[in-house]
C-alpha cells in the first residue's frame, strides 16, 4: 500500500487531526481501510480480546469511583473506539453483578 503523498505535498502546515484522519481513515490509503487490523490475524490484539479480566478490573474501578462520588443517579460512561465491542460486552456482563450501578449508568460508544 502506497502512502497518500499528495496529501502531504499539498500541505505546508499539517494539523495533527488532519494527519491522523488521513493516515487512519483515507478510503484508499488509510490504515483502517484495509481488512480488520485487530485480532491474532491482524496487526495487534487489544487487552479486552485477550482476557475479560482486563475489563472486569476496570469495571470494578469505575464502580468504586461511582461510590466515592456519592452514587449519582445518572452516570455516563464513554468508550472511544470500541472496535469489535469486546470491552463493552464484558463491561455490561460485569454490571449485572452491581444492579444499583447498572441502573444509574448510561453507556456511549463512539466509533468513527
N, C-alpha and C positions, 0 to 999 in steps of 0.2 A: 504494500500500500504506500503510495507516494504522498508526502505531505502537501497541503494546500499552500504552496509557496506564494501564489498570487495574493493571498490574504496578507501575508507578512510583508511582501514587497510594496504593497499599496498603503502601508501604514507607517507614518513617521512616529506616531505615538501609538502604543498598544495597551489600552486599559486591560487590567487583569481579567475582568468579567468577559470581555470580548475574546481574549486569548483562550480562556477555558471553554467558552461557548463554541469556538471554532474547533479546537483540538478534541473536544469530547463529543460534540453533537452535530458537526457538519454532516450532512446526509451522505456525502461521498467519502470524506476523509476522516470523519470523527471516530474516536475510539469506540464509542458505544454504537456506531452504525454497523460494526461487524457483528458476528454471532455473539451470543451471551458470553461475556468475559469472566463470569463467575463460576465457581464450582471446580471440581477436580479436572475437568477438561478445558477449563478457561485459564486465564492468566493469574487469578488469585482466588482464595477462599476467605470468606469473612467468618469471624468467630461464631455468629449465630448458626451458621451452616454446619460447623464442626461439632458443636455440642449445645444443648439447650441450657447448660449450666451458666454460660456467659449471660444470657438474657435473664435467667432466674435471679442471679446476683444483682443485676442492675434493677430489676423489678422490685426486689426487697429493699434496695437502697432508696428507690423512688417512694415507696410506701413509707419508709422511715422518715423521709423528708416531709411527706404529706402530714404525718403525725406531728412532727416537730413544728410545723407551721399552723397547727391547730385544727387539722382535719376539715379544710374548707369543703363546702357542699359542691362547689364547682372547681374542677381541677383539669387543666389541659395538658396533654402530652403530645408533642410534635416529633415525629420521626422524619428526618430529612434523608431522602434517598433510600427508601425501604427495599429497593431491589425486588427480590422474589418474595418478600414478606415473611421470611423465616423468623426474624426478630419479633415482629408484631404477633405472629401466630403463637409463639411461646409466651410472649408477654400477656396476651389475652387468656391463655390457658392458665397461667400462674395467677392471674387476677381472680379466678374462680375461687381460690382459697381465701380471698380477702373481700367478702361481699360489700362491706361498708365503703371500701375504697373503689371497688368496681362500679358502684352506683354513683360515685362522685366524679369519675373521670370521663373526659371526652377525648378521644384519640383522633389525631390528624396525621395523615401520611402525605408527604409532599415529594412527588417524583416527577422529574421533567419528562 
